[in-house]
Amino acid sequence: MKKHIVVRSINNFDKTRCVDIFKRENNTFGYQEYRRDLETNEGWYRFGFMEDKAFTHEEDAYKHAYKSVGWLNAVQ
């Protein structure tokens, strides 16, 4: 199993979507978007498959997420 350490987590206004910026064991960074349904209280589900993209720096992963995830522009 790949080990990722979350270095930044950004939620949308109603906390139903989240983007995690993470660092891998090989010192590259990536990001993944998640969603959850508050009424079911079943936790977070991966939304999209972005975690395989690799970046040298945390800020590069964030910038790519910012361009790729539409709602992220609204919370910044």
Secondary structure by P-SEA (a helix, b strand, c coil): cbbbbbcbbbbcccccccccccccccccccbbbbbbcccccccccccccccccccccaaaaaaaaaaccccccccc
